[in-house]
């Protein structure tokens, strides 16, 4: 089943927003660790519990996914302005 171009973009946009949200949560947690030696994830879910490990893994995966955003900073912005 092929998706229409708009539907495909919506799925990508939802995934992009989810990845950004997870990465922001991770960044805030690292900021708290750096500034106050306070690990919010460990505080809420326990130190290296299975759930906190899942949270840390999701933050890492989101960060790796966000690396693909560098592809969008190349020429795609220029093509949108030309259309």
N, C-alpha and C positions, 0 to 999 in steps of 0.2 A: 504494500500500500504506500503510495507516494503522497507526501504532504504538499499542500500548496505552499508557495514561497512565504507568504505571510505567516502561516501556521508554523513553518520551520523556524522562522525568525523569532516567533513568540516562545517556542521551546528553548531556543538558544538564549533568549533574553532572560527567561525564568532561571535557567541554569547559571547564567552569568550573575544574576542578582543573588542567587543562593550562595554561589562561591564567594562573591564579594562580602556578603554578610558573615559567612563563616570565617573568612580571613580577617575581617574587622574584629570579630570577637576574639580571635587568636592574637591579634595585634594589641588589643586592649589588655588581654591577659598578660602578654609579655611586657607591656608598659607597667602594669601593676607589679610584676615580678622585679623589673629593673629599678623602679622607683621606691617600692615599699617592701620588697621581699615577700610579697603576698601573692600566692597562686590561687586565683579565684576558682579555677576548675577543680583543683585538689580540695579546696575548702568546701565546695558544694558536693562533689561526687566522691571524695576520698582520694587519698594519695595513691596513685597508680592502681585504682580499682579498674575492673574491666570496663566500666562505663567511661571513666576519665580517659582511659587508653583509646577508646573509640572516638571521643571528642578530639584528643590530640591527633589521631590519625586523620580525621575529617578535616581538621585545620591544615594539616600537611598536604592532603590531596587537593584541597581548595587552593592552596598556595601554588601548587604545581599547575593546576588548571589555569590560574590567573596569569601564569607566564605566557600563555597563548595570546593574551591581550596585546602583547607587543606586536603581533602580526597586524592588528588593527591600527597601530600608530604609524604604519608605513604609508601606503598610497591610498588606502580605502577612504580616508576622509576627503581626499581630493576628488575621487570619483563621485562621491555624493554631491559635492558642490557643482560638478560639471553637468549633472543630469537635469 
